[in-house]
Amino acid sequence: MRTTQSPFKAGDTVIYRPSARGKGLVVMTDLAALQPGKRYKVARIDDGVFVVLEGFEDSMAGGLFWTEFSSE
């Protein structure tokens, strides 16, 4: 299976729009503090697909798949 690379880059502002599956994946991690609909700044993109947000750079959970975010 081929994975589409993230359209986001470091410095972009994104809106957290989690899927039902995405909500379940973060519920027991430090990323549970993320609020759906809130804007966040991208710190970096890991492996081309995982969005790491400013303030969560050292999260044990790592980044979230880019499809959990939108640009508007």
PDB file of N, CA, C and O in Angstrom, chain B, residues numbered from 101:
ATOM      1  N   MET B 101       0.838  -1.180   0.000  1.00  0.00           N
ATOM      2  CA  MET B 101       0.000   0.000   0.000  1.00  0.00           C
ATOM      3  C   MET B 101       0.882   1.242   0.000  1.00  0.00           C
ATOM      4  O   MET B 101       1.883   1.306   0.713  1.00  0.00           O
ATOM      5  N   ARG B 102       0.507   2.206  -0.790  1.00  0.00           N
ATOM      6  CA  ARG B 102       1.255   3.445  -0.875  1.00  0.00           C
ATOM      7  C   ARG B 102       0.617   4.506   0.016  1.00  0.00           C
ATOM      8  O   ARG B 102      -0.604   4.665   0.018  1.00  0.00           O
ATOM      9  N   THR B 103       1.431   5.224   0.764  1.00  0.00           N
ATOM     10  CA  THR B 103       0.929   6.244   1.672  1.00  0.00           C
ATOM     11  C   THR B 103       1.181   7.624   1.085  1.00  0.00           C
ATOM     12  O   THR B 103       2.296   7.941   0.671  1.00  0.00           O
ATOM     13  N   THR B 104       0.140   8.438   1.054  1.00  0.00           N
ATOM     14  CA  THR B 104       0.265   9.798   0.561  1.00  0.00           C
ATOM     15  C   THR B 104       1.004  10.642   1.592  1.00  0.00           C
ATOM     16  O   THR B 104       0.688  10.601   2.781  1.00  0.00           O
ATOM     17  N   GLN B 105       1.976  11.393   1.136  1.00  0.00           N
ATOM     18  CA  GLN B 105       2.759  12.260   2.022  1.00  0.00           C
ATOM     19  C   GLN B 105       1.900  13.417   2.540  1.00  0.00           C
ATOM     20  O   GLN B 105       0.935  13.826   1.894  1.00  0.00           O
ATOM     21  N   SER B 106       2.257  13.924   3.687  1.00  0.00           N
ATOM     22  CA  SER B 106       1.540  15.039   4.295  1.00  0.00           C
ATOM     23  C   SER B 106       1.642  16.294   3.435  1.00  0.00           C
ATOM     24  O   SER B 106       2.723  16.624   2.945  1.00  0.00           O
ATOM     25  N   PRO B 107       0.537  16.988   3.249  1.00  0.00           N
ATOM     26  CA  PRO B 107       0.579  18.261   2.532  1.00  0.00           C
ATOM     27  C   PRO B 107       1.070  19.404   3.423  1.00  0.00           C
ATOM     28  O   PRO B 107       1.310  20.511   2.942  1.00  0.00           O
ATOM     29  N   PHE B 108       1.219  19.131   4.724  1.00  0.00           N
ATOM     30  CA  PHE B 108       1.637  20.155   5.681  1.00  0.00           C
ATOM     31  C   PHE B 108       3.149  20.155   5.834  1.00  0.00           C
ATOM     32  O   PHE B 108       3.830  19.176   5.530  1.00  0.00           O
ATOM     33  N   LYS B 109       3.654  21.298   6.321  1.00  0.00           N
ATOM     34  CA  LYS B 109       5.090  21.420   6.584  1.00  0.00           C
ATOM     35  C   LYS B 109       5.278  22.173   7.886  1.00  0.00           C
ATOM     36  O   LYS B 109       4.343  22.794   8.393  1.00  0.00           O
ATOM     37  N   ALA B 110       6.487  22.118   8.429  1.00  0.00           N
ATOM     38  CA  ALA B 110       6.798  22.838   9.667  1.00  0.00           C
ATOM     39  C   ALA B 110       6.460  24.306   9.493  1.00  0.00           C
ATOM     40  O   ALA B 110       6.777  24.917   8.473  1.00  0.00           O
ATOM     41  N   GLY B 111       5.808  24.862  10.510  1.00  0.00           N
ATOM     42  CA  GLY B 111       5.422  26.267  10.490  1.00  0.00           C
ATOM     43  C   GLY B 111       3.985  26.496  10.063  1.00  0.00           C
ATOM     44  O   GLY B 111       3.435  27.569  10.310  1.00  0.00           O
ATOM     45  N   ASP B 112       3.360  25.503   9.421  1.00  0.00           N
ATOM     46  CA  ASP B 112       1.958  25.641   9.014  1.00  0.00           C
ATOM     47  C   ASP B 112       1.052  25.644  10.237  1.00  0.00           C
ATOM     48  O   ASP B 112       1.385  25.073  11.275  1.00  0.00           O
ATOM     49  N   THR B 113      -0.088  26.291  10.098  1.00  0.00           N
ATOM     50  CA  THR B 113      -1.129  26.230  11.113  1.00  0.00           C
ATOM     51  C   THR B 113      -2.179  25.251  10.620  1.00  0.00           C
ATOM     52  O   THR B 113      -2.661  25.353   9.492  1.00  0.00           O
ATOM     53  N   VAL B 114      -2.530  24.294  11.482  1.00  0.00           N
ATOM     54  CA  VAL B 114      -3.507  23.267  11.129  1.00  0.00           C
ATOM     55  C   VAL B 114      -4.618  23.245  12.173  1.00  0.00           C
ATOM     56  O   VAL B 114      -4.456  23.726  13.294  1.00  0.00           O
ATOM     57  N   ILE B 115      -5.745  22.674  11.775  1.00  0.00           N
ATOM     58  CA  ILE B 115      -6.875  22.511  12.681  1.00  0.00           C
ATOM     59  C   ILE B 115      -7.025  21.026  12.968  1.00  0.00           C
ATOM     60  O   ILE B 115      -7.069  20.205  12.053  1.00  0.00           O
ATOM     61  N   TYR B 116      -7.103  20.694  14.243  1.00  0.00           N
ATOM     62  CA  TYR B 116      -7.252  19.297  14.644  1.00  0.00           C
ATOM     63  C   TYR B 116      -8.685  18.857  14.395  1.00  0.00           C
ATOM     64  O   TYR B 116      -9.618  19.367  15.016  1.00  0.00           O
ATOM     65  N   ARG B 117      -8.854  17.906  13.481  1.00  0.00           N
ATOM     66  CA  ARG B 117     -10.164  17.362  13.132  1.00  0.00           C
ATOM     67  C   ARG B 117     -10.063  15.828  13.175  1.00  0.00           C
ATOM     68  O   ARG B 117      -9.975  15.169  12.139  1.00  0.00           O
ATOM     69  N   PRO B 118     -10.077  15.283  14.389  1.00  0.00           N
ATOM     70  CA  PRO B 118      -9.828  13.842  14.531  1.00  0.00           C
ATOM     71  C   PRO B 118     -10.965  12.965  14.027  1.00  0.00           C
ATOM     72  O   PRO B 118     -12.141  13.306  14.149  1.00  0.00           O
ATOM     73  N   SER B 119     -10.586  11.842  13.467  1.00  0.00           N
ATOM     74  CA  SER B 119     -11.553  10.804  13.109  1.00  0.00           C
ATOM     75  C   SER B 119     -11.934  10.068  14.394  1.00  0.00           C
ATOM     76  O   SER B 119     -11.300  10.257  15.432  1.00  0.00           O
ATOM     77  N   ALA B 120     -12.951   9.246  14.326  1.00  0.00           N
ATOM     78  CA  ALA B 120     -13.335   8.444  15.499  1.00  0.00           C
ATOM     79  C   ALA B 120     -12.171   7.551  15.918  1.00  0.00           C
ATOM     80  O   ALA B 120     -11.894   7.406  17.108  1.00  0.00           O
ATOM     81  N   ARG B 121     -11.491   6.956  14.943  1.00  0.00           N
ATOM     82  CA  ARG B 121     -10.339   6.105  15.247  1.00  0.00           C
ATOM     83  C   ARG B 121      -9.222   6.929  15.872  1.00  0.00           C
ATOM     84  O   ARG B 121      -8.588   6.489  16.832  1.00  0.00           O
ATOM     85  N   GLY B 122      -8.979   8.116  15.337  1.00  0.00           N
ATOM     86  CA  GLY B 122      -7.930   8.994  15.858  1.00  0.00           C
ATOM     87  C   GLY B 122      -8.185   9.399  17.301  1.00  0.00           C
ATOM     88  O   GLY B 122      -7.258   9.449  18.110  1.00  0.00           O
ATOM     89  N   LYS B 123      -9.438   9.689  17.624  1.00  0.00           N
ATOM     90  CA  LYS B 123      -9.779  10.029  19.014  1.00  0.00           C
ATOM     91  C   LYS B 123      -9.438   8.878  19.944  1.00  0.00           C
ATOM     92  O   LYS B 123      -8.916   9.088  21.039  1.00  0.00           O
ATOM     93  N   GLY B 124      -9.730   7.675  19.511  1.00  0.00           N
ATOM     94  CA  GLY B 124      -9.454   6.500  20.332  1.00  0.00           C
ATOM     95  C   GLY B 124      -7.970   6.253  20.542  1.00  0.00           C
ATOM     96  O   GLY B 124      -7.560   5.758  21.592  1.00  0.00           O
ATOM     97  N   LEU B 125      -7.167   6.596  19.546  1.00  0.00           N
ATOM     98  CA  LEU B 125      -5.722   6.364  19.648  1.00  0.00           C
ATOM     99  C   LEU B 125      -5.028   7.298  20.630  1.00  0.00           C
ATOM    100  O   LEU B 125      -3.997   6.937  21.197  1.00  0.00           O
ATOM    101  N   VAL B 126      -5.576   8.492  20.841  1.00  0.00           N
ATOM    102  CA  VAL B 126      -4.895   9.456  21.706  1.00  0.00           C
ATOM    103  C   VAL B 126      -5.471   9.544  23.114  1.00  0.00           C
ATOM    104  O   VAL B 126      -4.895  10.210  23.974  1.00  0.00           O
ATOM    105  N   VAL B 127      -6.584   8.892  23.358  1.00  0.00           N
ATOM    106  CA  VAL B 127      -7.296   9.069  24.620  1.00  0.00           C
ATOM    107  C   VAL B 127      -6.444   8.802  25.861  1.00  0.00           C
ATOM    108  O   VAL B 127      -6.639   9.466  26.879  1.00  0.00           O
ATOM    109  N   MET B 128      -5.522   7.868  25.812  1.00  0.00           N
ATOM    110  CA  MET B 128      -4.709   7.548  26.985  1.00  0.00           C
ATOM    111  C   MET B 128      -3.275   8.058  26.855  1.00  0.00           C
ATOM    112  O   MET B 128      -2.366   7.509  27.479  1.00  0.00           O
ATOM    113  N   THR B 129      -3.066   9.092  26.059  1.00  0.00           N
ATOM    114  CA  THR B 129      -1.728   9.651  25.867  1.00  0.00           C
ATOM    115  C   THR B 129      -1.745  11.134  26.210  1.00  0.00           C
ATOM    116  O   THR B 129      -2.800  11.704  26.490  1.00  0.00           O
ATOM    117  N   ASP B 130      -0.565  11.756  26.184  1.00  0.00           N
ATOM    118  CA  ASP B 130      -0.503  13.190  26.430  1.00  0.00           C
ATOM    119  C   ASP B 130      -1.140  13.989  25.292  1.00  0.00           C
ATOM    120  O   ASP B 130      -1.398  15.183  25.447  1.00  0.00           O
ATOM    121  N   LEU B 131      -1.396  13.345  24.156  1.00  0.00           N
ATOM    122  CA  LEU B 131      -2.068  14.033  23.054  1.00  0.00           C
ATOM    123  C   LEU B 131      -3.571  14.163  23.287  1.00  0.00           C
ATOM    124  O   LEU B 131      -4.261  14.818  22.506  1.00  0.00           O
ATOM    125  N   ALA B 132      -4.085  13.550  24.349  1.00  0.00           N
ATOM    126  CA  ALA B 132      -5.503  13.671  24.692  1.00  0.00           C
ATOM    127  C   ALA B 132      -5.871  15.125  24.995  1.00  0.00           C
ATOM    128  O   ALA B 132      -7.048  15.483  24.965  1.00  0.00           O
ATOM    129  N   ALA B 133      -4.880  15.957  25.285  1.00  0.00           N
ATOM    130  CA  ALA B 133      -5.128  17.373  25.572  1.00  0.00           C
ATOM    131  C   ALA B 133      -5.495  18.160  24.312  1.00  0.00           C
ATOM    132  O   ALA B 133      -5.981  19.286  24.407  1.00  0.00           O
ATOM    133  N   LEU B 134      -5.268  17.578  23.140  1.00  0.00           N
ATOM    134  CA  LEU B 134      -5.622  18.267  21.896  1.00  0.00           C
ATOM    135  C   LEU B 134      -7.129  18.455  21.823  1.00  0.00           C
ATOM    136  O   LEU B 134      -7.891  17.551  22.165  1.00  0.00           O
ATOM    137  N   GLN B 135      -7.557  19.631  21.375  1.00  0.00           N
ATOM    138  CA  GLN B 135      -8.972  19.948  21.315  1.00  0.00           C
ATOM    139  C   GLN B 135      -9.441  19.994  19.869  1.00  0.00           C
ATOM    140  O   GLN B 135      -8.914  20.770  19.073  1.00  0.00           O
ATOM    141  N   PRO B 136     -10.433  19.168  19.518  1.00  0.00           N
ATOM    142  CA  PRO B 136     -10.968  19.204  18.163  1.00  0.00           C
ATOM    143  C   PRO B 136     -11.429  20.612  17.788  1.00  0.00           C
ATOM    144  O   PRO B 136     -12.079  21.297  18.577  1.00  0.00           O
ATOM    145  N   GLY B 137     -11.085  21.024  16.587  1.00  0.00           N
ATOM    146  CA  GLY B 137     -11.465  22.345  16.101  1.00  0.00           C
ATOM    147  C   GLY B 137     -10.474  23.450  16.442  1.00  0.00           C
ATOM    148  O   GLY B 137     -10.584  24.563  15.929  1.00  0.00           O
ATOM    149  N   LYS B 138      -9.512  23.152  17.299  1.00  0.00           N
ATOM    150  CA  LYS B 138      -8.524  24.154  17.687  1.00  0.00           C
ATOM    151  C   LYS B 138      -7.368  24.183  16.696  1.00  0.00           C
ATOM    152  O   LYS B 138      -7.013  23.162  16.107  1.00  0.00           O
ATOM    153  N   ARG B 139      -6.785  25.368  16.519  1.00  0.00           N
ATOM    154  CA  ARG B 139      -5.639  25.544  15.624  1.00  0.00           C
ATOM    155  C   ARG B 139      -4.339  25.281  16.371  1.00  0.00           C
ATOM    156  O   ARG B 139      -4.173  25.669  17.527  1.00  0.00           O
ATOM    157  N   TYR B 140      -3.421  24.610  15.677  1.00  0.00           N
ATOM    158  CA  TYR B 140      -2.104  24.296  16.226  1.00  0.00           C
ATOM    159  C   TYR B 140      -1.051  24.566  15.157  1.00  0.00           C
ATOM    160  O   TYR B 140      -1.341  24.539  13.960  1.00  0.00           O
ATOM    161  N   LYS B 141       0.169  24.824  15.604  1.00  0.00           N
ATOM    162  CA  LYS B 141       1.278  25.048  14.685  1.00  0.00           C
ATOM    163  C   LYS B 141       2.104  23.773  14.557  1.00  0.00           C
ATOM    164  O   LYS B 141       2.409  23.113  15.550  1.00  0.00           O
ATOM    165  N   VAL B 142       2.459  23.438  13.323  1.00  0.00           N
ATOM    166  CA  VAL B 142       3.235  22.230  13.045  1.00  0.00           C
ATOM    167  C   VAL B 142       4.703  22.479  13.390  1.00  0.00           C
ATOM    168  O   VAL B 142       5.312  23.426  12.893  1.00  0.00           O
ATOM    169  N   ALA B 143       5.266  21.622  14.245  1.00  0.00           N
ATOM    170  CA  ALA B 143       6.683  21.708  14.606  1.00  0.00           C
ATOM    171  C   ALA B 143       7.532  20.976  13.564  1.00  0.00           C
ATOM    172  O   ALA B 143       8.579  21.466  13.140  1.00  0.00           O
ATOM    173  N   ARG B 144       7.055  19.788  13.160  1.00  0.00           N
ATOM    174  CA  ARG B 144       7.784  18.995  12.156  1.00  0.00           C
ATOM    175  C   ARG B 144       6.868  17.905  11.625  1.00  0.00           C
ATOM    176  O   ARG B 144       5.802  17.633  12.178  1.00  0.00           O
ATOM    177  N   ILE B 145       7.314  17.289  10.539  1.00  0.00           N
ATOM    178  CA  ILE B 145       6.625  16.136   9.960  1.00  0.00           C
ATOM    179  C   ILE B 145       7.596  14.958  10.051  1.00  0.00           C
ATOM    180  O   ILE B 145       8.702  15.020   9.515  1.00  0.00           O
ATOM    181  N   ASP B 146       7.186  13.895  10.722  1.00  0.00           N
ATOM    182  CA  ASP B 146       8.028  12.701  10.859  1.00  0.00           C
ATOM    183  C   ASP B 146       7.629  11.664   9.808  1.00  0.00           C
ATOM    184  O   ASP B 146       6.444  11.434   9.563  1.00  0.00           O
ATOM    185  N   ASP B 147       8.618  11.056   9.204  1.00  0.00           N
ATOM    186  CA  ASP B 147       8.410   9.996   8.210  1.00  0.00           C
ATOM    187  C   ASP B 147       7.489  10.428   7.072  1.00  0.00           C
ATOM    188  O   ASP B 147       6.891   9.589   6.398  1.00  0.00           O
ATOM    189  N   GLY B 148       7.378  11.728   6.864  1.00  0.00           N
ATOM    190  CA  GLY B 148       6.584  12.247   5.759  1.00  0.00           C
ATOM    191  C   GLY B 148       5.085  12.245   5.969  1.00  0.00           C
ATOM    192  O   GLY B 148       4.354  12.788   5.141  1.00  0.00           O
ATOM    193  N   VAL B 149       4.596  11.646   7.061  1.00  0.00           N
ATOM    194  CA  VAL B 149       3.151  11.515   7.256  1.00  0.00           C
ATOM    195  C   VAL B 149       2.643  11.863   8.663  1.00  0.00           C
ATOM    196  O   VAL B 149       1.445  12.080   8.845  1.00  0.00           O
ATOM    197  N   PHE B 150       3.531  11.919   9.651  1.00  0.00           N
ATOM    198  CA  PHE B 150       3.100  12.164  11.024  1.00  0.00           C
ATOM    199  C   PHE B 150       3.346  13.616  11.423  1.00  0.00           C
ATOM    200  O   PHE B 150       4.482  14.090  11.416  1.00  0.00           O
ATOM    201  N   VAL B 151       2.271  14.311  11.770  1.00  0.00           N
ATOM    202  CA  VAL B 151       2.334  15.719  12.148  1.00  0.00           C
ATOM    203  C   VAL B 151       2.656  15.817  13.637  1.00  0.00           C
ATOM    204  O   VAL B 151       1.934  15.281  14.479  1.00  0.00           O
ATOM    205  N   VAL B 152       3.743  16.506  13.944  1.00  0.00           N
ATOM    206  CA  VAL B 152       4.134  16.767  15.332  1.00  0.00           C
ATOM    207  C   VAL B 152       3.871  18.248  15.579  1.00  0.00           C
ATOM    208  O   VAL B 152       4.368  19.107  14.850  1.00  0.00           O
ATOM    209  N   LEU B 153       3.090  18.535  16.606  1.00  0.00           N
ATOM    210  CA  LEU B 153       2.676  19.906  16.889  1.00  0.00           C
ATOM    211  C   LEU B 153       3.600  20.591  17.893  1.00  0.00           C
ATOM    212  O   LEU B 153       4.208  19.943  18.745  1.00  0.00           O
ATOM    213  N   GLU B 154       3.690  21.909  17.775  1.00  0.00           N
ATOM    214  CA  GLU B 154       4.463  22.678  18.753  1.00  0.00           C
ATOM    215  C   GLU B 154       3.856  22.453  20.128  1.00  0.00           C
ATOM    216  O   GLU B 154       2.636  22.475  20.296  1.00  0.00           O
ATOM    217  N   GLY B 155       4.713  22.239  21.096  1.00  0.00           N
ATOM    218  CA  GLY B 155       4.274  21.960  22.458  1.00  0.00           C
ATOM    219  C   GLY B 155       4.133  20.477  22.738  1.00  0.00           C
ATOM    220  O   GLY B 155       3.982  20.066  23.889  1.00  0.00           O
ATOM    221  N   PHE B 156       4.182  19.665  21.674  1.00  0.00           N
ATOM    222  CA  PHE B 156       4.060  18.211  21.816  1.00  0.00           C
ATOM    223  C   PHE B 156       5.242  17.494  21.159  1.00  0.00           C
ATOM    224  O   PHE B 156       5.154  16.313  20.824  1.00  0.00           O
ATOM    225  N   GLU B 157       6.342  18.219  20.980  1.00  0.00           N
ATOM    226  CA  GLU B 157       7.515  17.669  20.293  1.00  0.00           C
ATOM    227  C   GLU B 157       8.099  16.446  20.990  1.00  0.00           C
ATOM    228  O   GLU B 157       8.680  15.581  20.335  1.00  0.00           O
ATOM    229  N   ASP B 158       7.952  16.365  22.293  1.00  0.00           N
ATOM    230  CA  ASP B 158       8.532  15.258  23.053  1.00  0.00           C
ATOM    231  C   ASP B 158       7.483  14.244  23.503  1.00  0.00           C
ATOM    232  O   ASP B 158       7.727  13.449  24.410  1.00  0.00           O
ATOM    233  N   SER B 159       6.333  14.278  22.870  1.00  0.00           N
ATOM    234  CA  SER B 159       5.249  13.374  23.233  1.00  0.00           C
ATOM    235  C   SER B 159       5.661  11.923  23.056  1.00  0.00           C
ATOM    236  O   SER B 159       6.260  11.562  22.044  1.00  0.00           O
ATOM    237  N   MET B 160       5.344  11.101  24.028  1.00  0.00           N
ATOM    238  CA  MET B 160       5.622   9.663  23.935  1.00  0.00           C
ATOM    239  C   MET B 160       4.824   9.037  22.794  1.00  0.00           C
ATOM    240  O   MET B 160       5.247   8.041  22.209  1.00  0.00           O
ATOM    241  N   ALA B 161       3.671   9.622  22.480  1.00  0.00           N
ATOM    242  CA  ALA B 161       2.817   9.087  21.418  1.00  0.00           C
ATOM    243  C   ALA B 161       3.352   9.422  20.033  1.00  0.00           C
ATOM    244  O   ALA B 161       2.963   8.787  19.052  1.00  0.00           O
ATOM    245  N   GLY B 162       4.228  10.400  19.940  1.00  0.00           N
ATOM    246  CA  GLY B 162       4.742  10.818  18.637  1.00  0.00           C
ATOM    247  C   GLY B 162       3.759  11.738  17.954  1.00  0.00           C
ATOM    248  O   GLY B 162       2.966  12.413  18.611  1.00  0.00           O
ATOM    249  N   GLY B 163       3.810  11.766  16.637  1.00  0.00           N
ATOM    250  CA  GLY B 163       2.892  12.609  15.885  1.00  0.00           C
ATOM    251  C   GLY B 163       1.646  11.842  15.482  1.00  0.00           C
ATOM    252  O   GLY B 163       1.560  10.624  15.642  1.00  0.00           O
ATOM    253  N   LEU B 164       0.686  12.582  14.957  1.00  0.00           N
ATOM    254  CA  LEU B 164      -0.550  11.989  14.460  1.00  0.00           C
ATOM    255  C   LEU B 164      -0.541  11.979  12.942  1.00  0.00           C
ATOM    256  O   LEU B 164       0.063  12.850  12.315  1.00  0.00           O
ATOM    257  N   PHE B 165      -1.208  10.997  12.349  1.00  0.00           N
ATOM    258  CA  PHE B 165      -1.264  10.918  10.898  1.00  0.00           C
ATOM    259  C   PHE B 165      -1.880  12.213  10.369  1.00  0.00           C
ATOM    260  O   PHE B 165      -2.814  12.756  10.958  1.00  0.00           O
ATOM    261  N   TRP B 166      -1.351  12.688   9.268  1.00  0.00           N
ATOM    262  CA  TRP B 166      -1.734  14.013   8.759  1.00  0.00           C
ATOM    263  C   TRP B 166      -3.217  14.161   8.453  1.00  0.00           C
ATOM    264  O   TRP B 166      -3.730  15.281   8.448  1.00  0.00           O
ATOM    265  N   THR B 167      -3.922  13.058   8.199  1.00  0.00           N
ATOM    266  CA  THR B 167      -5.351  13.159   7.881  1.00  0.00           C
ATOM    267  C   THR B 167      -6.210  13.558   9.074  1.00  0.00           C
ATOM    268  O   THR B 167      -7.407  13.808   8.927  1.00  0.00           O
ATOM    269  N   GLU B 168      -5.597  13.617  10.263  1.00  0.00           N
ATOM    270  CA  GLU B 168      -6.326  14.054  11.460  1.00  0.00           C
ATOM    271  C   GLU B 168      -6.398  15.583  11.538  1.00  0.00           C
ATOM    272  O   GLU B 168      -6.928  16.133  12.503  1.00  0.00           O
ATOM    273  N   PHE B 169      -5.863  16.269  10.518  1.00  0.00           N
ATOM    274  CA  PHE B 169      -5.808  17.726  10.512  1.00  0.00           C
ATOM    275  C   PHE B 169      -6.321  18.282   9.190  1.00  0.00           C
ATOM    276  O   PHE B 169      -6.338  17.595   8.169  1.00  0.00           O
ATOM    277  N   SER B 170      -6.737  19.536   9.237  1.00  0.00           N
ATOM    278  CA  SER B 170      -7.098  20.236   8.010  1.00  0.00           C
ATOM    279  C   SER B 170      -6.439  21.613   8.042  1.00  0.00           C
ATOM    280  O   SER B 170      -5.946  22.063   9.077  1.00  0.00           O
ATOM    281  N   SER B 171      -6.444  22.258   6.897  1.00  0.00           N
ATOM    282  CA  SER B 171      -5.826  23.585   6.824  1.00  0.00           C
ATOM    283  C   SER B 171      -6.868  24.684   6.983  1.00  0.00           C
ATOM    284  O   SER B 171      -6.513  25.857   7.098  1.00  0.00           O
ATOM    285  N   GLU B 172      -8.137  24.324   6.992  1.00  0.00           N
ATOM    286  CA  GLU B 172      -9.184  25.337   7.163  1.00  0.00           C
ATOM    287  C   GLU B 172     -10.300  24.835   8.023  1.00  0.00           C
ATOM    288  O   GLU B 172     -11.264  25.560   8.269  1.00  0.00           O
TER     289      GLU B 172
END
